[in-house]
Every structure is written in structure tokens, then in C-alpha cells.
Amino acid sequence: MGRPGAAAHGGPLHTTLLKAPRMNTHRLLKVLAVVAIVFGALTVFSGGRALFGGVEARTSVGNAVGFVLWFNFSAGFAYVLTGYGLLQGRRWAPRAASLLALATALVAVAFGLHVMGGRAYELRTVGALALRLVFWVAVAIVAQRALKPTH
């Protein structure tokens, strides 16, 4: 016997309370998925320009760290693919978002070691890596919740 006024497990109130946050999480996931696609496309464009552009484009990145630049460029394609998977509700997409967060964290650690070694870098790289890491951790958490199988 439950508390007075409490909904029985599986009752209408219980079901409504469980579905409402999940619907908001789904909506948030769709927004994050679109942001991931746009972010990915911009990342591929800017990274490609820095890597393959003329002298002026390469000069504009200053002391960019090569492995970070290559990672970001390559990851941009994965951002687009993962964003599409999240929009489509694909079961692999939350894992892909988690892997992007993990890979970004590993690159951030390597970048930290690079900086601690006294090598040249751009301060904006610190902010860019932090932004990417926070974004993909958030996407992974929301995706795990939104696309969790219901039983």
C-alpha cells in the first residue's frame, strides 16, 4: 500500500511524469544534433582552410598545434555523422557522441602536455578544446537519456 495521494507504479500520473522529461530531452537532443551538424561543417571548413589553404590561411592560425588541428578537422566529419545519427535516433549515435567526448579529452591531455613542455601554441586552442569537450560531454549525456531503450 502506497502513500495517500501517490500514484500507483505504472499509473497515469507516474507515466506522465516519466514521459514529460523524456520528451523535453528528445527536443533538446534534436537541437544539439543540428548544432553538431553545423559545428561539424564549420569545423571541416575552417580546419580544411587552415590545413590546405594558401600561405595567408596558414599564417592566420598562428602557432596552431598540428595534431590538434588535424584532430579537429577529422573530428568535424564525425560531428556531422554523429549529429545526423542523433537526429535519426540511431542506436549507435550516443556511443559515437561519447567517443567524441573521450577522444577530445585525450587530445586535450596531449595538448596540455605539449604546452607544459614549453612548446608554442595559441591561447584560443585552450578555449576551443574546452568548448568541444563540454559540448560533446553534454551531447553524450542527453543522447544516453533520450535514446535509452524503454522496457
Secondary structure as UniProt FT lines:
FT   TURN            4..5
FT   TURN            9..10
FT   HELIX           12..52
FT   HELIX           55..60
FT   HELIX           66..87
FT   TURN            88..89
FT   TURN            91..92
FT   HELIX           93..116
FT   TURN            117..118
FT   HELIX           123..146
//
